[in-house]
Amino acid sequence: MAPKLQSDDFVEHALSRHGDAVFRLALNQLRSATDAQDVVQDTFIRLLTDELLAMTEKADESNWNECLAAHAACAVQQLDGRVLTITATSPAGQTFTQRYRIIPVEGFEEAFRANLEATLDAFDAGADPAEASSEPLFILEQLG
């Protein structure tokens, strides 16, 4: 049976209200716009389907953070164990490459909720959300 889709209005509201905050939070943690966009896309695709329908049907402004944290926890499973390769070139022309494994922190959902709250509070206060204090969501394990 095909998954039940949420209404366009529901998804548009969720994306317009929370999409930027989820992207900034993911970008702050992952330091990669592409990976951050993947997290946002995965999070809102899950909102479209009935995978977490019981929670999203009852979602209102007071429990949106809980809903988003649950969706992000599902999306982050795709990043668990993924390898990130960083290459840099010094001014002298020497190239350095390092590989890291992405590991979500224990208590990811709670840390995500706290970071989302801080980001939304900063946004609502007119401050730069990128300056909001945040807890790390991932460990980068250096590979040999």
Summary of the structure (lengths in Angstrom):
residues: 144
radius of gyration: 16.9
end to end distance: 45.2
largest distance: 59.1
contacts: 387
relative contact order: 0.15
helix: 58%
strand: 16%
